[in-house]
Amino acid sequence: MSSKRKPCKTCPKEFKLEAIRLMEESNRSTTEIAMQLGVRRNQLNKWKEQMDKKGDVPLSKRGRPI
């Protein structure tokens, strides 16, 4: 098996906020919205969770935290 991972995609804060707005105001499923935006469904849920907890989404950054 030689499947390559897709490179990580960084999304600007405005994109994340718009995605969350679509999740809240649209009557479409999270899966549909994720497919339309080109991100994973669990990523959308993570952004929404971060917004609910902290009141904001993190800025785009690369790499893993140390």
PDBQT receptor file of N, H, CA, C and O in Angstrom, charges set to zero:
ATOM      1  N   MET A   1       0.826  -1.177   0.000  1.00  0.00    +0.000 N 
ATOM      2  CA  MET A   1       0.000   0.000   0.000  1.00  0.00    +0.000 C 
ATOM      3  C   MET A   1       0.874   1.246   0.000  1.00  0.00    +0.000 C 
ATOM      4  O   MET A   1       1.728   1.419   0.869  1.00  0.00    +0.000 OA
ATOM      5  N   SER A   2       0.658   2.078  -0.946  1.00  0.00    +0.000 N 
ATOM      6  H   SER A   2      -0.036   1.937  -1.652  1.00  0.00    +0.000 HD
ATOM      7  CA  SER A   2       1.455   3.303  -1.003  1.00  0.00    +0.000 C 
ATOM      8  C   SER A   2       0.538   4.513  -1.089  1.00  0.00    +0.000 C 
ATOM      9  O   SER A   2       0.627   5.302  -2.030  1.00  0.00    +0.000 OA
ATOM     10  N   SER A   3      -0.328   4.656  -0.120  1.00  0.00    +0.000 N 
ATOM     11  H   SER A   3      -0.400   4.016   0.644  1.00  0.00    +0.000 HD
ATOM     12  CA  SER A   3      -1.189   5.838  -0.116  1.00  0.00    +0.000 C 
ATOM     13  C   SER A   3      -0.458   6.978   0.580  1.00  0.00    +0.000 C 
ATOM     14  O   SER A   3       0.117   6.815   1.656  1.00  0.00    +0.000 OA
ATOM     15  N   LYS A   4      -0.498   8.114  -0.056  1.00  0.00    +0.000 N 
ATOM     16  H   LYS A   4      -0.965   8.247  -0.931  1.00  0.00    +0.000 HD
ATOM     17  CA  LYS A   4       0.163   9.295   0.500  1.00  0.00    +0.000 C 
ATOM     18  C   LYS A   4      -0.854  10.137   1.234  1.00  0.00    +0.000 C 
ATOM     19  O   LYS A   4      -1.997  10.268   0.796  1.00  0.00    +0.000 OA
ATOM     20  N   ARG A   5      -0.440  10.704   2.347  1.00  0.00    +0.000 N 
ATOM     21  H   ARG A   5       0.488  10.597   2.702  1.00  0.00    +0.000 HD
ATOM     22  CA  ARG A   5      -1.305  11.616   3.082  1.00  0.00    +0.000 C 
ATOM     23  C   ARG A   5      -1.404  12.927   2.332  1.00  0.00    +0.000 C 
ATOM     24  O   ARG A   5      -0.442  13.380   1.711  1.00  0.00    +0.000 OA
ATOM     25  N   LYS A   6      -2.562  13.521   2.396  1.00  0.00    +0.000 N 
ATOM     26  H   LYS A   6      -3.344  13.154   2.901  1.00  0.00    +0.000 HD
ATOM     27  CA  LYS A   6      -2.722  14.852   1.820  1.00  0.00    +0.000 C 
ATOM     28  C   LYS A   6      -1.991  15.841   2.712  1.00  0.00    +0.000 C 
ATOM     29  O   LYS A   6      -2.000  15.679   3.932  1.00  0.00    +0.000 OA
ATOM     30  N   PRO A   7      -1.363  16.849   2.147  1.00  0.00    +0.000 N 
ATOM     31  CA  PRO A   7      -0.695  17.837   2.991  1.00  0.00    +0.000 C 
ATOM     32  C   PRO A   7      -1.720  18.599   3.824  1.00  0.00    +0.000 C 
ATOM     33  O   PRO A   7      -2.854  18.815   3.397  1.00  0.00    +0.000 OA
ATOM     34  N   CYS A   8      -1.300  18.998   5.011  1.00  0.00    +0.000 N 
ATOM     35  H   CYS A   8      -0.379  18.823   5.358  1.00  0.00    +0.000 HD
ATOM     36  CA  CYS A   8      -2.188  19.763   5.887  1.00  0.00    +0.000 C 
ATOM     37  C   CYS A   8      -2.538  21.079   5.214  1.00  0.00    +0.000 C 
ATOM     38  O   CYS A   8      -1.691  21.728   4.600  1.00  0.00    +0.000 OA
ATOM     39  N   LYS A   9      -3.786  21.455   5.338  1.00  0.00    +0.000 N 
ATOM     40  H   LYS A   9      -4.474  20.928   5.837  1.00  0.00    +0.000 HD
ATOM     41  CA  LYS A   9      -4.247  22.699   4.727  1.00  0.00    +0.000 C 
ATOM     42  C   LYS A   9      -4.541  23.683   5.849  1.00  0.00    +0.000 C 
ATOM     43  O   LYS A   9      -5.280  23.361   6.779  1.00  0.00    +0.000 OA
ATOM     44  N   THR A  10      -3.980  24.861   5.771  1.00  0.00    +0.000 N 
ATOM     45  H   THR A  10      -3.380  25.123   5.015  1.00  0.00    +0.000 HD
ATOM     46  CA  THR A  10      -4.277  25.865   6.784  1.00  0.00    +0.000 C 
ATOM     47  C   THR A  10      -5.412  26.748   6.277  1.00  0.00    +0.000 C 
ATOM     48  O   THR A  10      -5.428  27.172   5.121  1.00  0.00    +0.000 OA
ATOM     49  N   CYS A  11      -6.330  27.003   7.146  1.00  0.00    +0.000 N 
ATOM     50  H   CYS A  11      -6.317  26.658   8.084  1.00  0.00    +0.000 HD
ATOM     51  CA  CYS A  11      -7.504  27.797   6.790  1.00  0.00    +0.000 C 
ATOM     52  C   CYS A  11      -7.486  29.096   7.570  1.00  0.00    +0.000 C 
ATOM     53  O   CYS A  11      -7.217  29.100   8.771  1.00  0.00    +0.000 OA
ATOM     54  N   PRO A  12      -7.770  30.194   6.894  1.00  0.00    +0.000 N 
ATOM     55  CA  PRO A  12      -7.816  31.480   7.604  1.00  0.00    +0.000 C 
ATOM     56  C   PRO A  12      -8.997  31.521   8.588  1.00  0.00    +0.000 C 
ATOM     57  O   PRO A  12      -9.977  30.790   8.450  1.00  0.00    +0.000 OA
ATOM     58  N   LYS A  13      -8.866  32.374   9.549  1.00  0.00    +0.000 N 
ATOM     59  H   LYS A  13      -8.070  32.969   9.661  1.00  0.00    +0.000 HD
ATOM     60  CA  LYS A  13      -9.876  32.513  10.596  1.00  0.00    +0.000 C 
ATOM     61  C   LYS A  13     -11.247  32.833   9.996  1.00  0.00    +0.000 C 
ATOM     62  O   LYS A  13     -12.257  32.315  10.473  1.00  0.00    +0.000 OA
ATOM     63  N   GLU A  14     -11.303  33.658   8.981  1.00  0.00    +0.000 N 
ATOM     64  H   GLU A  14     -10.483  34.079   8.594  1.00  0.00    +0.000 HD
ATOM     65  CA  GLU A  14     -12.562  34.036   8.357  1.00  0.00    +0.000 C 
ATOM     66  C   GLU A  14     -13.254  32.819   7.754  1.00  0.00    +0.000 C 
ATOM     67  O   GLU A  14     -14.478  32.703   7.819  1.00  0.00    +0.000 OA
ATOM     68  N   PHE A  15     -12.472  31.910   7.167  1.00  0.00    +0.000 N 
ATOM     69  H   PHE A  15     -11.478  32.005   7.115  1.00  0.00    +0.000 HD
ATOM     70  CA  PHE A  15     -13.015  30.683   6.588  1.00  0.00    +0.000 C 
ATOM     71  C   PHE A  15     -13.651  29.826   7.679  1.00  0.00    +0.000 C 
ATOM     72  O   PHE A  15     -14.742  29.286   7.491  1.00  0.00    +0.000 OA
ATOM     73  N   LYS A  16     -12.976  29.701   8.812  1.00  0.00    +0.000 N 
ATOM     74  H   LYS A  16     -12.090  30.139   8.965  1.00  0.00    +0.000 HD
ATOM     75  CA  LYS A  16     -13.477  28.897   9.931  1.00  0.00    +0.000 C 
ATOM     76  C   LYS A  16     -14.779  29.486  10.471  1.00  0.00    +0.000 C 
ATOM     77  O   LYS A  16     -15.736  28.757  10.730  1.00  0.00    +0.000 OA
ATOM     78  N   LEU A  17     -14.810  30.792  10.636  1.00  0.00    +0.000 N 
ATOM     79  H   LEU A  17     -14.032  31.385  10.426  1.00  0.00    +0.000 HD
ATOM     80  CA  LEU A  17     -16.012  31.446  11.148  1.00  0.00    +0.000 C 
ATOM     81  C   LEU A  17     -17.193  31.274  10.188  1.00  0.00    +0.000 C 
ATOM     82  O   LEU A  17     -18.323  31.060  10.625  1.00  0.00    +0.000 OA
ATOM     83  N   GLU A  18     -16.932  31.368   8.894  1.00  0.00    +0.000 N 
ATOM     84  H   GLU A  18     -16.014  31.542   8.539  1.00  0.00    +0.000 HD
ATOM     85  CA  GLU A  18     -17.975  31.178   7.895  1.00  0.00    +0.000 C 
ATOM     86  C   GLU A  18     -18.474  29.731   7.918  1.00  0.00    +0.000 C 
ATOM     87  O   GLU A  18     -19.673  29.488   7.783  1.00  0.00    +0.000 OA
ATOM     88  N   ALA A  19     -17.571  28.780   8.087  1.00  0.00    +0.000 N 
ATOM     89  H   ALA A  19     -16.597  28.977   8.197  1.00  0.00    +0.000 HD
ATOM     90  CA  ALA A  19     -17.952  27.365   8.159  1.00  0.00    +0.000 C 
ATOM     91  C   ALA A  19     -18.854  27.119   9.364  1.00  0.00    +0.000 C 
ATOM     92  O   ALA A  19     -19.847  26.398   9.260  1.00  0.00    +0.000 OA
ATOM     93  N   ILE A  20     -18.516  27.709  10.498  1.00  0.00    +0.000 N 
ATOM     94  H   ILE A  20     -17.709  28.294  10.583  1.00  0.00    +0.000 HD
ATOM     95  CA  ILE A  20     -19.329  27.565  11.708  1.00  0.00    +0.000 C 
ATOM     96  C   ILE A  20     -20.705  28.197  11.494  1.00  0.00    +0.000 C 
ATOM     97  O   ILE A  20     -21.721  27.638  11.907  1.00  0.00    +0.000 OA
ATOM     98  N   ARG A  21     -20.732  29.350  10.853  1.00  0.00    +0.000 N 
ATOM     99  H   ARG A  21     -19.907  29.804  10.517  1.00  0.00    +0.000 HD
ATOM    100  CA  ARG A  21     -22.008  30.019  10.572  1.00  0.00    +0.000 C 
ATOM    101  C   ARG A  21     -22.886  29.120   9.692  1.00  0.00    +0.000 C 
ATOM    102  O   ARG A  21     -24.086  28.994   9.936  1.00  0.00    +0.000 OA
ATOM    103  N   LEU A  22     -22.292  28.502   8.679  1.00  0.00    +0.000 N 
ATOM    104  H   LEU A  22     -21.317  28.605   8.481  1.00  0.00    +0.000 HD
ATOM    105  CA  LEU A  22     -23.050  27.602   7.816  1.00  0.00    +0.000 C 
ATOM    106  C   LEU A  22     -23.613  26.428   8.609  1.00  0.00    +0.000 C 
ATOM    107  O   LEU A  22     -24.753  26.019   8.390  1.00  0.00    +0.000 OA
ATOM    108  N   MET A  23     -22.828  25.892   9.517  1.00  0.00    +0.000 N 
ATOM    109  H   MET A  23     -21.902  26.224   9.695  1.00  0.00    +0.000 HD
ATOM    110  CA  MET A  23     -23.289  24.769  10.331  1.00  0.00    +0.000 C 
ATOM    111  C   MET A  23     -24.496  25.164  11.183  1.00  0.00    +0.000 C 
ATOM    112  O   MET A  23     -25.432  24.380  11.342  1.00  0.00    +0.000 OA
ATOM    113  N   GLU A  24     -24.472  26.372  11.725  1.00  0.00    +0.000 N 
ATOM    114  H   GLU A  24     -23.712  27.009  11.596  1.00  0.00    +0.000 HD
ATOM    115  CA  GLU A  24     -25.529  26.818  12.628  1.00  0.00    +0.000 C 
ATOM    116  C   GLU A  24     -26.783  27.280  11.894  1.00  0.00    +0.000 C 
ATOM    117  O   GLU A  24     -27.895  27.044  12.366  1.00  0.00    +0.000 OA
ATOM    118  N   GLU A  25     -26.619  27.934  10.752  1.00  0.00    +0.000 N 
ATOM    119  H   GLU A  25     -25.715  28.126  10.369  1.00  0.00    +0.000 HD
ATOM    120  CA  GLU A  25     -27.760  28.548  10.076  1.00  0.00    +0.000 C 
ATOM    121  C   GLU A  25     -28.340  27.702   8.949  1.00  0.00    +0.000 C 
ATOM    122  O   GLU A  25     -29.476  27.925   8.534  1.00  0.00    +0.000 OA
ATOM    123  N   SER A  26     -27.587  26.749   8.458  1.00  0.00    +0.000 N 
ATOM    124  H   SER A  26     -26.664  26.567   8.795  1.00  0.00    +0.000 HD
ATOM    125  CA  SER A  26     -28.039  25.933   7.346  1.00  0.00    +0.000 C 
ATOM    126  C   SER A  26     -28.789  24.716   7.872  1.00  0.00    +0.000 C 
ATOM    127  O   SER A  26     -28.531  24.254   8.984  1.00  0.00    +0.000 OA
ATOM    128  N   ASN A  27     -29.701  24.206   7.083  1.00  0.00    +0.000 N 
ATOM    129  H   ASN A  27     -29.910  24.582   6.180  1.00  0.00    +0.000 HD
ATOM    130  CA  ASN A  27     -30.379  22.976   7.479  1.00  0.00    +0.000 C 
ATOM    131  C   ASN A  27     -29.727  21.760   6.808  1.00  0.00    +0.000 C 
ATOM    132  O   ASN A  27     -30.316  20.680   6.753  1.00  0.00    +0.000 OA
ATOM    133  N   ARG A  28     -28.508  21.951   6.301  1.00  0.00    +0.000 N 
ATOM    134  H   ARG A  28     -28.029  22.828   6.346  1.00  0.00    +0.000 HD
ATOM    135  CA  ARG A  28     -27.758  20.848   5.704  1.00  0.00    +0.000 C 
ATOM    136  C   ARG A  28     -26.920  20.159   6.774  1.00  0.00    +0.000 C 
ATOM    137  O   ARG A  28     -26.631  20.737   7.821  1.00  0.00    +0.000 OA
ATOM    138  N   SER A  29     -26.538  18.926   6.498  1.00  0.00    +0.000 N 
ATOM    139  H   SER A  29     -26.773  18.456   5.647  1.00  0.00    +0.000 HD
ATOM    140  CA  SER A  29     -25.735  18.174   7.467  1.00  0.00    +0.000 C 
ATOM    141  C   SER A  29     -24.294  18.680   7.471  1.00  0.00    +0.000 C 
ATOM    142  O   SER A  29     -23.826  19.310   6.522  1.00  0.00    +0.000 OA
ATOM    143  N   THR A  30     -23.620  18.385   8.561  1.00  0.00    +0.000 N 
ATOM    144  H   THR A  30     -24.000  17.873   9.332  1.00  0.00    +0.000 HD
ATOM    145  CA  THR A  30     -22.208  18.755   8.689  1.00  0.00    +0.000 C 
ATOM    146  C   THR A  30     -21.386  18.090   7.596  1.00  0.00    +0.000 C 
ATOM    147  O   THR A  30     -20.438  18.681   7.079  1.00  0.00    +0.000 OA
ATOM    148  N   THR A  31     -21.749  16.860   7.245  1.00  0.00    +0.000 N 
ATOM    149  H   THR A  31     -22.519  16.380   7.666  1.00  0.00    +0.000 HD
ATOM    150  CA  THR A  31     -21.038  16.134   6.199  1.00  0.00    +0.000 C 
ATOM    151  C   THR A  31     -21.149  16.859   4.860  1.00  0.00    +0.000 C 
ATOM    152  O   THR A  31     -20.158  16.992   4.141  1.00  0.00    +0.000 OA
ATOM    153  N   GLU A  32     -22.343  17.325   4.523  1.00  0.00    +0.000 N 
ATOM    154  H   GLU A  32     -23.148  17.217   5.107  1.00  0.00    +0.000 HD
ATOM    155  CA  GLU A  32     -22.540  18.048   3.266  1.00  0.00    +0.000 C 
ATOM    156  C   GLU A  32     -21.722  19.338   3.227  1.00  0.00    +0.000 C 
ATOM    157  O   GLU A  32     -21.094  19.660   2.218  1.00  0.00    +0.000 OA
ATOM    158  N   ILE A  33     -21.740  20.060   4.328  1.00  0.00    +0.000 N 
ATOM    159  H   ILE A  33     -22.250  19.799   5.147  1.00  0.00    +0.000 HD
ATOM    160  CA  ILE A  33     -20.999  21.323   4.402  1.00  0.00    +0.000 C 
ATOM    161  C   ILE A  33     -19.500  21.054   4.282  1.00  0.00    +0.000 C 
ATOM    162  O   ILE A  33     -18.792  21.771   3.576  1.00  0.00    +0.000 OA
ATOM    163  N   ALA A  34     -19.019  20.023   4.971  1.00  0.00    +0.000 N 
ATOM    164  H   ALA A  34     -19.595  19.440   5.545  1.00  0.00    +0.000 HD
ATOM    165  CA  ALA A  34     -17.603  19.679   4.912  1.00  0.00    +0.000 C 
ATOM    166  C   ALA A  34     -17.180  19.325   3.482  1.00  0.00    +0.000 C 
ATOM    167  O   ALA A  34     -16.125  19.757   3.018  1.00  0.00    +0.000 OA
ATOM    168  N   MET A  35     -18.005  18.541   2.792  1.00  0.00    +0.000 N 
ATOM    169  H   MET A  35     -18.862  18.190   3.170  1.00  0.00    +0.000 HD
ATOM    170  CA  MET A  35     -17.679  18.167   1.415  1.00  0.00    +0.000 C 
ATOM    171  C   MET A  35     -17.636  19.403   0.517  1.00  0.00    +0.000 C 
ATOM    172  O   MET A  35     -16.755  19.526  -0.335  1.00  0.00    +0.000 OA
ATOM    173  N   GLN A  36     -18.578  20.308   0.707  1.00  0.00    +0.000 N 
ATOM    174  H   GLN A  36     -19.293  20.209   1.399  1.00  0.00    +0.000 HD
ATOM    175  CA  GLN A  36     -18.638  21.529  -0.096  1.00  0.00    +0.000 C 
ATOM    176  C   GLN A  36     -17.396  22.400   0.138  1.00  0.00    +0.000 C 
ATOM    177  O   GLN A  36     -16.850  22.977  -0.802  1.00  0.00    +0.000 OA
ATOM    178  N   LEU A  37     -16.961  22.489   1.392  1.00  0.00    +0.000 N 
ATOM    179  H   LEU A  37     -17.405  22.021   2.156  1.00  0.00    +0.000 HD
ATOM    180  CA  LEU A  37     -15.825  23.343   1.735  1.00  0.00    +0.000 C 
ATOM    181  C   LEU A  37     -14.471  22.667   1.530  1.00  0.00    +0.000 C 
ATOM    182  O   LEU A  37     -13.439  23.337   1.502  1.00  0.00    +0.000 OA
ATOM    183  N   GLY A  38     -14.475  21.347   1.389  1.00  0.00    +0.000 N 
ATOM    184  H   GLY A  38     -15.313  20.803   1.412  1.00  0.00    +0.000 HD
ATOM    185  CA  GLY A  38     -13.220  20.636   1.165  1.00  0.00    +0.000 C 
ATOM    186  C   GLY A  38     -12.426  20.388   2.439  1.00  0.00    +0.000 C 
ATOM    187  O   GLY A  38     -11.197  20.331   2.410  1.00  0.00    +0.000 OA
ATOM    188  N   VAL A  39     -13.135  20.240   3.562  1.00  0.00    +0.000 N 
ATOM    189  H   VAL A  39     -14.134  20.286   3.585  1.00  0.00    +0.000 HD
ATOM    190  CA  VAL A  39     -12.483  19.924   4.832  1.00  0.00    +0.000 C 
ATOM    191  C   VAL A  39     -13.158  18.690   5.421  1.00  0.00    +0.000 C 
ATOM    192  O   VAL A  39     -14.219  18.273   4.957  1.00  0.00    +0.000 OA
ATOM    193  N   ARG A  40     -12.540  18.111   6.443  1.00  0.00    +0.000 N 
ATOM    194  H   ARG A  40     -11.678  18.450   6.821  1.00  0.00    +0.000 HD
ATOM    195  CA  ARG A  40     -13.125  16.943   7.092  1.00  0.00    +0.000 C 
ATOM    196  C   ARG A  40     -14.231  17.356   8.049  1.00  0.00    +0.000 C 
ATOM    197  O   ARG A  40     -14.192  18.432   8.646  1.00  0.00    +0.000 OA
ATOM    198  N   ARG A  41     -15.224  16.471   8.181  1.00  0.00    +0.000 N 
ATOM    199  H   ARG A  41     -15.255  15.597   7.696  1.00  0.00    +0.000 HD
ATOM    200  CA  ARG A  41     -16.356  16.748   9.060  1.00  0.00    +0.000 C 
ATOM    201  C   ARG A  41     -15.898  16.955  10.501  1.00  0.00    +0.000 C 
ATOM    202  O   ARG A  41     -16.384  17.853  11.188  1.00  0.00    +0.000 OA
ATOM    203  N   ASN A  42     -14.956  16.119  10.959  1.00  0.00    +0.000 N 
ATOM    204  H   ASN A  42     -14.561  15.389  10.400  1.00  0.00    +0.000 HD
ATOM    205  CA  ASN A  42     -14.508  16.257  12.348  1.00  0.00    +0.000 C 
ATOM    206  C   ASN A  42     -13.760  17.566  12.565  1.00  0.00    +0.000 C 
ATOM    207  O   ASN A  42     -13.727  18.072  13.687  1.00  0.00    +0.000 OA
ATOM    208  N   GLN A  43     -13.161  18.124  11.521  1.00  0.00    +0.000 N 
ATOM    209  H   GLN A  43     -13.188  17.714  10.610  1.00  0.00    +0.000 HD
ATOM    210  CA  GLN A  43     -12.488  19.422  11.656  1.00  0.00    +0.000 C 
ATOM    211  C   GLN A  43     -13.517  20.527  11.896  1.00  0.00    +0.000 C 
ATOM    212  O   GLN A  43     -13.297  21.419  12.714  1.00  0.00    +0.000 OA
ATOM    213  N   LEU A  44     -14.628  20.461  11.184  1.00  0.00    +0.000 N 
ATOM    214  H   LEU A  44     -14.806  19.736  10.519  1.00  0.00    +0.000 HD
ATOM    215  CA  LEU A  44     -15.694  21.447  11.409  1.00  0.00    +0.000 C 
ATOM    216  C   LEU A  44     -16.209  21.363  12.840  1.00  0.00    +0.000 C 
ATOM    217  O   LEU A  44     -16.422  22.383  13.496  1.00  0.00    +0.000 OA
ATOM    218  N   ASN A  45     -16.407  20.140  13.315  1.00  0.00    +0.000 N 
ATOM    219  H   ASN A  45     -16.234  19.312  12.783  1.00  0.00    +0.000 HD
ATOM    220  CA  ASN A  45     -16.882  19.964  14.692  1.00  0.00    +0.000 C 
ATOM    221  C   ASN A  45     -15.870  20.489  15.703  1.00  0.00    +0.000 C 
ATOM    222  O   ASN A  45     -16.250  21.049  16.731  1.00  0.00    +0.000 OA
ATOM    223  N   LYS A  46     -14.587  20.309  15.414  1.00  0.00    +0.000 N 
ATOM    224  H   LYS A  46     -14.279  19.854  14.578  1.00  0.00    +0.000 HD
ATOM    225  CA  LYS A  46     -13.541  20.801  16.314  1.00  0.00    +0.000 C 
ATOM    226  C   LYS A  46     -13.556  22.328  16.363  1.00  0.00    +0.000 C 
ATOM    227  O   LYS A  46     -13.440  22.915  17.439  1.00  0.00    +0.000 OA
ATOM    228  N   TRP A  47     -13.698  22.972  15.205  1.00  0.00    +0.000 N 
ATOM    229  H   TRP A  47     -13.792  22.496  14.331  1.00  0.00    +0.000 HD
ATOM    230  CA  TRP A  47     -13.758  24.435  15.176  1.00  0.00    +0.000 C 
ATOM    231  C   TRP A  47     -14.959  24.941  15.967  1.00  0.00    +0.000 C 
ATOM    232  O   TRP A  47     -14.853  25.911  16.718  1.00  0.00    +0.000 OA
ATOM    233  N   LYS A  48     -16.097  24.282  15.796  1.00  0.00    +0.000 N 
ATOM    234  H   LYS A  48     -16.184  23.494  15.186  1.00  0.00    +0.000 HD
ATOM    235  CA  LYS A  48     -17.311  24.688  16.517  1.00  0.00    +0.000 C 
ATOM    236  C   LYS A  48     -17.117  24.512  18.022  1.00  0.00    +0.000 C 
ATOM    237  O   LYS A  48     -17.515  25.376  18.804  1.00  0.00    +0.000 OA
ATOM    238  N   GLU A  49     -16.514  23.406  18.429  1.00  0.00    +0.000 N 
ATOM    239  H   GLU A  49     -16.190  22.704  17.795  1.00  0.00    +0.000 HD
ATOM    240  CA  GLU A  49     -16.258  23.157  19.843  1.00  0.00    +0.000 C 
ATOM    241  C   GLU A  49     -15.331  24.220  20.433  1.00  0.00    +0.000 C 
ATOM    242  O   GLU A  49     -15.559  24.704  21.542  1.00  0.00    +0.000 OA
ATOM    243  N   GLN A  50     -14.279  24.582  19.679  1.00  0.00    +0.000 N 
ATOM    244  H   GLN A  50     -14.094  24.189  18.779  1.00  0.00    +0.000 HD
ATOM    245  CA  GLN A  50     -13.349  25.616  20.139  1.00  0.00    +0.000 C 
ATOM    246  C   GLN A  50     -14.056  26.960  20.251  1.00  0.00    +0.000 C 
ATOM    247  O   GLN A  50     -13.789  27.733  21.171  1.00  0.00    +0.000 OA
ATOM    248  N   MET A  51     -14.945  27.234  19.326  1.00  0.00    +0.000 N 
ATOM    249  H   MET A  51     -15.162  26.606  18.578  1.00  0.00    +0.000 HD
ATOM    250  CA  MET A  51     -15.685  28.490  19.357  1.00  0.00    +0.000 C 
ATOM    251  C   MET A  51     -16.603  28.528  20.572  1.00  0.00    +0.000 C 
ATOM    252  O   MET A  51     -16.722  29.560  21.234  1.00  0.00    +0.000 OA
ATOM    253  N   ASP A  52     -17.253  27.405  20.866  1.00  0.00    +0.000 N 
ATOM    254  H   ASP A  52     -17.157  26.567  20.329  1.00  0.00    +0.000 HD
ATOM    255  CA  ASP A  52     -18.154  27.344  22.021  1.00  0.00    +0.000 C 
ATOM    256  C   ASP A  52     -17.392  27.488  23.333  1.00  0.00    +0.000 C 
ATOM    257  O   ASP A  52     -17.875  28.146  24.255  1.00  0.00    +0.000 OA
ATOM    258  N   LYS A  53     -16.209  26.882  23.432  1.00  0.00    +0.000 N 
ATOM    259  H   LYS A  53     -15.818  26.347  22.683  1.00  0.00    +0.000 HD
ATOM    260  CA  LYS A  53     -15.433  26.916  24.671  1.00  0.00    +0.000 C 
ATOM    261  C   LYS A  53     -14.737  28.252  24.893  1.00  0.00    +0.000 C 
ATOM    262  O   LYS A  53     -14.802  28.826  25.980  1.00  0.00    +0.000 OA
ATOM    263  N   LYS A  54     -14.066  28.742  23.846  1.00  0.00    +0.000 N 
ATOM    264  H   LYS A  54     -14.012  28.276  22.963  1.00  0.00    +0.000 HD
ATOM    265  CA  LYS A  54     -13.217  29.929  23.992  1.00  0.00    +0.000 C 
ATOM    266  C   LYS A  54     -13.835  31.205  23.447  1.00  0.00    +0.000 C 
ATOM    267  O   LYS A  54     -13.353  32.301  23.733  1.00  0.00    +0.000 OA
ATOM    268  N   GLY A  55     -14.900  31.072  22.664  1.00  0.00    +0.000 N 
ATOM    269  H   GLY A  55     -15.292  30.182  22.432  1.00  0.00    +0.000 HD
ATOM    270  CA  GLY A  55     -15.513  32.241  22.068  1.00  0.00    +0.000 C 
ATOM    271  C   GLY A  55     -14.800  32.721  20.817  1.00  0.00    +0.000 C 
ATOM    272  O   GLY A  55     -15.124  33.777  20.274  1.00  0.00    +0.000 OA
ATOM    273  N   ASP A  56     -13.830  31.941  20.362  1.00  0.00    +0.000 N 
ATOM    274  H   ASP A  56     -13.567  31.083  20.804  1.00  0.00    +0.000 HD
ATOM    275  CA  ASP A  56     -13.069  32.303  19.167  1.00  0.00    +0.000 C 
ATOM    276  C   ASP A  56     -12.419  31.046  18.612  1.00  0.00    +0.000 C 
ATOM    277  O   ASP A  56     -12.241  30.061  19.328  1.00  0.00    +0.000 OA
ATOM    278  N   VAL A  57     -12.066  31.085  17.332  1.00  0.00    +0.000 N 
ATOM    279  H   VAL A  57     -12.211  31.885  16.750  1.00  0.00    +0.000 HD
ATOM    280  CA  VAL A  57     -11.329  29.977  16.728  1.00  0.00    +0.000 C 
ATOM    281  C   VAL A  57      -9.858  30.360  16.656  1.00  0.00    +0.000 C 
ATOM    282  O   VAL A  57      -9.536  31.538  16.499  1.00  0.00    +0.000 OA
ATOM    283  N   PRO A  58      -8.972  29.399  16.767  1.00  0.00    +0.000 N 
ATOM    284  CA  PRO A  58      -7.544  29.727  16.719  1.00  0.00    +0.000 C 
ATOM    285  C   PRO A  58      -7.131  30.203  15.333  1.00  0.00    +0.000 C 
ATOM    286  O   PRO A  58      -7.740  29.847  14.324  1.00  0.00    +0.000 OA
ATOM    287  N   LEU A  59      -6.097  31.005  15.312  1.00  0.00    +0.000 N 
ATOM    288  H   LEU A  59      -5.603  31.294  16.131  1.00  0.00    +0.000 HD
ATOM    289  CA  LEU A  59      -5.545  31.447  14.042  1.00  0.00    +0.000 C 
ATOM    290  C   LEU A  59      -4.880  30.273  13.344  1.00  0.00    +0.000 C 
ATOM    291  O   LEU A  59      -4.545  29.274  13.980  1.00  0.00    +0.000 OA
ATOM    292  N   SER A  60      -4.690  30.392  12.045  1.00  0.00    +0.000 N 
ATOM    293  H   SER A  60      -4.963  31.204  11.529  1.00  0.00    +0.000 HD
ATOM    294  CA  SER A  60      -4.029  29.333  11.289  1.00  0.00    +0.000 C 
ATOM    295  C   SER A  60      -2.592  29.229  11.708  1.00  0.00    +0.000 C 
ATOM    296  O   SER A  60      -1.885  30.234  11.783  1.00  0.00    +0.000 OA
ATOM    297  N   LYS A  61      -2.151  28.020  11.984  1.00  0.00    +0.000 N 
ATOM    298  H   LYS A  61      -2.726  27.204  11.924  1.00  0.00    +0.000 HD
ATOM    299  CA  LYS A  61      -0.743  27.806  12.273  1.00  0.00    +0.000 C 
ATOM    300  C   LYS A  61      -0.328  26.475  11.691  1.00  0.00    +0.000 C 
ATOM    301  O   LYS A  61      -1.163  25.606  11.440  1.00  0.00    +0.000 OA
ATOM    302  N   ARG A  62       0.942  26.324  11.480  1.00  0.00    +0.000 N 
ATOM    303  H   ARG A  62       1.620  27.030  11.684  1.00  0.00    +0.000 HD
ATOM    304  CA  ARG A  62       1.452  25.097  10.894  1.00  0.00    +0.000 C 
ATOM    305  C   ARG A  62       2.149  24.272  11.969  1.00  0.00    +0.000 C 
ATOM    306  O   ARG A  62       2.691  24.805  12.937  1.00  0.00    +0.000 OA
ATOM    307  N   GLY A  63       2.118  22.972  11.773  1.00  0.00    +0.000 N 
ATOM    308  H   GLY A  63       1.677  22.540  10.987  1.00  0.00    +0.000 HD
ATOM    309  CA  GLY A  63       2.841  22.088  12.662  1.00  0.00    +0.000 C 
ATOM    310  C   GLY A  63       2.084  21.761  13.921  1.00  0.00    +0.000 C 
ATOM    311  O   GLY A  63       1.019  22.315  14.196  1.00  0.00    +0.000 OA
ATOM    312  N   ARG A  64       2.647  20.861  14.670  1.00  0.00    +0.000 N 
ATOM    313  H   ARG A  64       3.512  20.411  14.446  1.00  0.00    +0.000 HD
ATOM    314  CA  ARG A  64       2.035  20.434  15.924  1.00  0.00    +0.000 C 
ATOM    315  C   ARG A  64       2.594  21.247  17.080  1.00  0.00    +0.000 C 
ATOM    316  O   ARG A  64       3.760  21.643  17.071  1.00  0.00    +0.000 OA
ATOM    317  N   PRO A  65       1.750  21.493  18.076  1.00  0.00    +0.000 N 
ATOM    318  CA  PRO A  65       2.268  22.217  19.245  1.00  0.00    +0.000 C 
ATOM    319  C   PRO A  65       3.278  21.371  19.988  1.00  0.00    +0.000 C 
ATOM    320  O   PRO A  65       3.180  20.144  20.005  1.00  0.00    +0.000 OA
ATOM    321  N   ILE A  66       4.241  22.023  20.597  1.00  0.00    +0.000 N 
ATOM    322  H   ILE A  66       4.320  23.020  20.582  1.00  0.00    +0.000 HD
ATOM    323  CA  ILE A  66       5.302  21.304  21.329  1.00  0.00    +0.000 C 
ATOM    324  C   ILE A  66       4.949  21.248  22.793  1.00  0.00    +0.000 C 
ATOM    325  O   ILE A  66       5.703  20.690  23.589  1.00  0.00    +0.000 OA
TER     326      ILE A  66
